[in-house]
Amino acid sequence: MTDSPHAAAPGWLGTLLASASFARAFTLVVFAAVFSAYAIERIAGRVTYVTIVTGLCVLGLAVMISRRREISLLRLVPTTVLTFIAWAFASIFWSSDATTSFWNWVSMAALAFLAVVIGHVRDTLQTVRALGDVLRVLLGVSLALEVLSGILLDIPFTFLGIQGNIAELGPVQGIFGTRNLLGFVAVMALITFLIEYRTQSVPPGVSVASVVLAGGLAALSDSPTVVVLALGVGLAVGALALVRHARPERRAGLQLGLGALVVVGVFVGYTARHPIIALLGAGTDFSMRVELWNFMVDILRQRPVQGFGWFGVWDQGEYPFNAINFWLDKDHATGLNAYFDVALQLGWVGLVLFLALGALALGRSWLVAGERRSVVYAWTPLMLVALLVDSMFESFTLTGLGWLMLVLCAVRAGQSRSWRETLDRGTDAPAVGSAEGSGLPHAQGETA
């Protein structure tokens, strides 16, 4: 719809909120805050972190209002994301602690909203640049603190969870609290830094140093899941390269062949799981996880359809989490598997919705990356592969930075190859508030 010639010009605040510079600053702060959540909570308390996220949500809403003419409501959020969040909200009514479930759901919805805002005010390359800048700083700080703790002072920084083991070549935790989360972030950083290198969006020296930093911390984390995660992402890179270099008329058959190969690979991996575990030297760790997962499945039989209510991170005082930890004589804060965790909390309905969210996002982004010439489109499917593979060993994708990235990638994937794209085509509103979909210019100073 064309604006009236007598419409009031936006004030300085509206101009600021709608500017590319503010969108970049907002994206940087969101990534920095969410990826630094553990350090913020340990240093300044949870109230500080909640206040930061609340303030960012208010700013995000103001940004969306100021850019309302650029955004189509029909394509604002993928249906799979909305459905999953709605089912999590519904679970509050049968949760054993409705108040805790509600506030945990609010946290989940807030991070999803921030991801939606970023997905509509930044295109893929701009998102990669912002995430790369943030991860360079956070991984650099992690390495500096590990060196300070383990070599220069030789004392652990217990308030940050840093054990000071870098002199023994790990495991290290950085500012992320656990070695597994550090390894997960390092793999995401590697994907981002390599895309930056291929798109030449940062100087080559910075790209090489960033890759060495992320790779070094991934190795020093000594996380057993990093090996599997790196292998999964590496295979995805090879498969995507085959698809991108194949002739258009052969891509459909190649995609089907790759899909069948993945199914066979999963079956073979499950069949040969014990030799693989022995080869990785993760037998004790994996046995503990299998014992936990088996007990979760047994408990789930009490409420197979709806689960026990959404909690995200486990509430140690609530059933069934207290029962699981009591019988296993452990102190688990998650199910160490996003899929089992979703099933326990949201039942088989929630698990199906979660699988649909990940599968549709991966399928859409994979097809786009296979057809588009620019390598930047490979970032979304590769990030989704990392998130979905890691979900088999950790529950990071259900809360915090993992959930933020999952929703962001789903929003990015939903901006193309969606049924709503056809319905929305032909309207006056641009496709999305990004340079990729709407023809809007990139932020000044960033590579197009």
N, C-alpha and C positions, 0 to 999 in steps of 0.2 A: 504494500500500500504506500503510495507516494505521500510524503509529508506535506502538510499545508504550508503555503508560503508565509503564513502569519505565525507559524509555530515558533515558540520561544527557543532561542539558541541555548544550548546547554551551558551551564555555568562552569566556573573553573574546576569545581569538584567533579562534575560529570565528565568533563574533558580529561581530567587526570585519571579517573577510574577507567575510562575507556581507552586510554593510551597504551601503546605497545610497551613502553618502558615500565609502566605500572604492572602490566601483565607479566613481564619478565621478572620483576622484583617479587611479585606475589608468588610466582612459581618457585623461585629460589628459596623463599622463606618457608613455603609449605614443605618442600623436600628437606630442607635443613632441619626443621622442627620435628617432622615425623621420623626421619632417619636418626635423629639424635635423641629420641624419646627416652631411651634408657638412661643416658647421661644426664638429661635434664631432670628426670625424676630423682636420680640419686643425688644430684647436687642441690637442686632447688625445691624438690618435692613434687608430688603428683598434682597438687592444686595449681602449681605454676604451669605445668604442661597442659592441663585442662583449660586454663585461662588462655594460653597461647592458641590452642586449637579453636576455642570458642571465638576469639577475636578474629582469627583467620576465616572462620565460617561467616562472620558478619561482613568482613571485607569481601569475601567471595560472593555473597548475595548482592552486595552493592555493585560489584563488577558485572554480574550477570544482568542486573537491572539496567545499568548504563549501556550494556551492549545488546539489549533486548531486540533491537531491529536486525541484528546480525544472526540471531539464533532462532532455529526452528524448534518449537516445543515438541513437535512430533518426533524429532530425532534427538531430543535432549539426553535421554538415558536409555540404554538397551533394555528391552523387555525382560531379559533373563536376570539382569541386575535388580530391577524393580521387584520381580517376582520373588527372588531369593530374600531380599531385604524384607518384603511384606510377610513372607512365611516366618522369618525370624521374629518379626514383631508379633505375629499371631501366637508364637510359642510362649510369649510372656504369660498368657492366660492359663497355661497348664504348668508353668514353672513352679518349683518348690519355693522359690524366693522371687516373687514378681518384681520387687523393687530393684534388686540387683540386676535381674535380667533386663529390666527397662533401661537402666543407665548404661549397661553394657551395649544394648542395642543403640542407644543414642550415640555412643562413641563410634560404633560401627557405621551408622548413618552419616555422622559428621565427616569421617574420613572419606566415605564414598562421595559425599557432596563436594569435598575439596578436589577429589579426582575428576569429577564431572566438570568443575570449573576449569581446571587446567586443560582438560581435553577439549574445551570449547574456546579457550583464549590463546592457546599455543598449538602450533602444528607439530608434526613429529620431529622435525629437525630441531626446532626451538626447544622442544621437551628434552630431546637428547642432550643438547648443549647445556641446559639448566641442570639436569641430573648429573651430567659429567662434571660440571663445575663444583657441585655440592659434594659429590663422592670423592673428588680429588682432595678436597679440604678435610673431609671426615676421615678418610683412610690415611692421609698424611698425619693428622692429629693422633690417630690410633697408633701409628708406627712410632711417632715421637714419644708418646706416653709409655709405650712398651719398652723403648730403648732407655728412657729415663728410669723406669721402674726396675727393669731386669739387668741393666748394665751400669748405668751411672750411679744410681742410688742403691741398687740391689735390695729393694724392699717392695713388697706388694702394695698396690693402691687398692685396698679393700673396699673403699667407698665407691669405686668404679668397677669392681669385680676383676681388676687386672692382677694376675698372679705373678707377673714378672718372670715368665719362663722363656723369654726370647733368647737368652744366652744359651739355653739348651735346645734351641730351634723349635720351641713351641711345647704345648699349644698356647697360642695367644688369643686374647679376646678383644683387644682394642676397647673402644668406647661402646661396644654393642652388647656387652654383658656375657655372652657365651661364644665359644669358638664356632659353633654351628651357625649362629647368626652372622658372625663375621665372615665365615666362608661363603655363606649365601649372598651377602652384600658384595663380597669381592667378585663373585661370578657375575652378578648383575653389572658391576662396574666394568668388568672385562668386556662384556657385550657392548656396553655403552661406549667405552673408549675405542674399541675396534671400529664401531660405526662412525665415530668422530674421525678416526684416521682415514677410513675409506672415503668419507665425504669431504675430507680436507677442510673441515670446519674449525680446526685448531691447528697451530703450527706442528709440524711433524715431531719435533723434539718433545713437545708437551705430550703428544699422543704416546710416544715410545716410553717416556718416563712414567706416564699414567698406567700403561699396560704392565710395566715391570713392577710398579707399586702394588697394583691389584693382584697380579699373579704371585708375587712374593708373599703377601698377606694371606692369600688363599692357601698356599703351601704351609706357611707357618701356623695357620689355624689348626692344622692336623685333624681336620674334621673328616670323619669317614664318609659323610654324605657329599663332600665336595668332589670326590673322585667320580661318583656316579653322576652327579650334577654336571660336571665338566664333560663327561662322556656323552651324556644325553644331548647337551647343547652342541657339542662337536659333531655328532651324527646329524643333528638338525641342520647345522650349517652346510654340511656336505650335501644333504638331500635337497636343501633349498637352492644350492648352487646348481645342481643338476636340473632342477625345474626351470630356473631362470635362463639357463643356456640351451634348453631344449626348444625345438621348433614349436610354434603355437599349435599346430595340428597334432602334435605328439604329447602335449602336456597332460591331456585328460587321462590317457592310458598310463602315463608315467605316474600321475598322482594316485591312480588306483593301485598300481604296483607297489608304490611306497607305502600306501595304507595297509595293504596285505602284509608287507614286510614288517611293519610295526606290530601288527597282531601276532605274527609268527615270533617276532623277537620277544614280545612280552611273555608268550607261552614258553619259549625256550629259557628265558631268564628265570621264570618261576620254577620250571622243572630243574634247572641247574643252580638253584639259589644257594645251596649249601657249599658247593665248590667255589662259587663266586664270592661268598662271604669269607670263606677261608683264605682265598687269594687276596682279598682286600684287608685281611687281618682285623675284621670287625665282628668276629663271632660273638664275643661277650655282649657287645653293644646291641647287636641285632637280636640276639636271643632275648635280651631284656625287652626290646620293643615288641617282639612277637608275643611274649607272655602278656604284655600290657594289652595288645590288640585283641588277643583271644579273650581276655577277661572283659574288655569293652563290648565285644560281640555277645558274650553271654549275658551281660547286663542289659544290652539293647533289646533282648527278647522280651523284656518286661513291657517296653513301649516301642514296638518296632516301627510304627507308622509315624508318630509325631515326635518321638524323642522326649528328652527330659527338660527342654527349654533352653533358650539361648543364653550362654554365659561367656562365650569367647574363651578367655583365659579362665581356667578352672577356679571355682570358689571352693577352697579346701574344706569348708565347713558344711557344704551342701551335698546331698545325695544326688547322683551316685558317685561323685568324685571322691568323697571321703571314704566310701566303701572300697573303691578300687585301690586307693593308696593304703588303706588299712590291710587288706588281704595280700597285697603285693609287698607290703612293708617298704614303700617308697614315698617320695614326696613330689610326684609329677604335677606340673602346672598345666600341661596340655596332654593330648593323646599321642603326641609325636607322630601324627599322621593326620593331615587335614581331612581326608575322606572319612576315616573312622570317627574323627572328632565331630564332623558335621552329622554323621549318622547318629552318634550318641546324643547329640544335643537337639537335632531337628528331625531325626528319624529318616526313614528311607525316602520320604517325600523331599526333605531338605537335601539329601544326598543327590537325588535325581536332578533337582534344580541347580545344585552346585556344579554337577558334571555338565549339565546343559550350558551353564554360563561359560565354563572354561572351554568346552568343545566348540561351541559356536564362535566364540571370540578367536580361538586358534584357527578354525577353518576359514573364517572370513579373512583374517589378517594374512594367513598363508597364501590364499589365492591372490590377494592383492600384491603381496611381495613377489609372487611368481610371475606376475604380468607387468608390473611397473618397472621402468628402467632404473630408477634411482635406488641405490643400495640402502638408503635410509628407511625404506619400507620394510626391510628385513628386521629392524629393531623390535617391532611389536610381536611378531610370531616367535622370535628367539627369546624374548623376555617371557612370553607366555609359556614356552617350553621349560624354561628355568623354573618358573613358578609352579607349574603343574608337576614336574618331576620332583622338585623339592617337597611338594605336598605329600609324597609317599613316605617321607622320613621325618617331616616336621609339620607343625601346624601354623607356620609363619604366615600363610596366605589368608588366614581367617581374622587376623588382628594386625594393627600397626602398619608398618611399612609394606608388608606383603599384601595386605588387603588393599591399601592405597594403590599399589602398582597393578594388582589384578583388575580393579575397577577402571583404572586409567587405560589399561590396554584393551579392556572390553569396550570402553567408550570410543577409543581410537578405531578399533576394528568395526564397530557399529556404524561409523560414519561412511562406510562404503559396503556394498553388497548386502544391504539390509532391505527388507520388504518395505520399510518406511521411506527408503530413498526413492522408490518408484512413485509412492503416493505423494511425496513432497516435491517431486520434480515439477517444474513449471510454475511454482509459486514465486512471489517477488522476493521472499526472504532468501538470503544466501544459505547454502547447505549447512555450514557450521561456521563458528567464529574462528576459522583457521585459514591460513594461506593455501593449504592443500585443497580444501573442499570448496572454498568460496571465492577464490581469486583475490583475496585481500592481500596486501603487501606484507612481506616479512618485516619484523622489527628492524629498525635501523641498525646497521653494523653487523647483522647476522647473515650467514651464508644462505643463499636461496637454494 
